[in-house]
Amino acid sequence: MSHPFPPSFVIAESSLADAFFDEATNLGISRIEAERLLKIIPASVRSAKAIKFVFGQDWRYLYGKEFHFDGNSSGFGVPYQAPLLVNLVRSATLAERVLTGSQRRRWWQ
């Protein structure tokens, strides 16, 4: 998988969906419930890559637009370069429980 991080920093790569199921399982969420949660997440996020860094070793997902500095280095834009995937699972769980469908669509935008 292609990403802007030095290969020596990355110990694992996956699709967001596969890593999402791992994180959901660690939180005690069933596979069926995790599949339902994944469906409410926008396709642009669902198609993201997931990575684990040497430091921290938590699943993170690449989010944002790639940017370049001085033509030599690159990264991903705001809000974060690689947010924790477990926070996405928790957010989706909470959103499903407390927001209506139309509220979730506005929230994800």
N, C-alpha and C positions, 0 to 999 in steps of 0.2 A: 504494500500500500504506500502511496505517496503522501508525505506530510513534511512540514517545514522543520521538524525537530531532528537533531543529530542522531544517527542510528545508535550511537553508544548510550543515549539517554533512554531508548525505548526497549522494553523487554518483551512486550506482547502487543499484537495488533489483532483486531477483530472487526466485524460489522457491529454497528450500534445495537441492532436487534439481538444478536447472540449475547453480547455483554449485558444488555438490558435484562435478559432472562436470568443471567447469573446473579446480577445485583438484586433483582426481585426475589429470587430464591433465598438469598442471604437475609432478606428482610422478612421472610416467612410468607411471601406472596406466591400463590399457586401459579402454575404455568398458564392455566386458562385465564386467570385474572390478569396476569402479566400481558398476555396477548391482547386482551381487551384494553388495557392501559396503553399499550404501544399504538393501538389504532387511533387513539385520540390525540396523539402527538403529530404535529405537522410533518408531511412527507419530507420536507427539506431537512428536518432534524433527524427523522428516522433513517434517512439515507447516509447519515454521517458515519465517519470512521470512529472506532474506539481504540484507545491505546492505553498501555500501562507504562509508566516511567520507572526507571531504576529506583529513583527516590519516591517514596510514597506507595508505589505499587497498587494504587486504586485505579479502577477503570475510569477513564476520562473520555470525553467525546470532543471531536474537533468542531468548533462552531464559529461562525463569522466569516468574513471575507478575507481572503489572503491579501497581504500587503507586502511591499518591498521597500527596503531602505538601501540607498546607494547602489542599487542593482545587484547587491551581493547577498543580502539576507532577506528572509521573508518570515511571515507569521500570520496569525489570524487576528481579525479585528475585535472590537469591543462587543460584548461586555468582557469576555474572558477568552483566552486562547484555547484552553482545554478544561472546561468545568467538570466537576465530579459527576459521573453518571448516576451515582446513588441519589444525588439531589434531583435529577430529572425524574427518577422513579418515584421519589417522595412527592415531588410537585404534581406529577400526573395522578398519583393516588389521591392526594388532597383535592385536586381540581375535579376529579370524577365524583368525589363524595359531596362536595359543597356547591359546585357551579352547575348551572343548567347548560345544555348543549350550546346555546347561543352565547352565553357568558364565556364558556371555554374557548369558542372560536375567537371572540374578541380578545381574550386574555393571551392566547398564543400569538396573536398578531402583534 
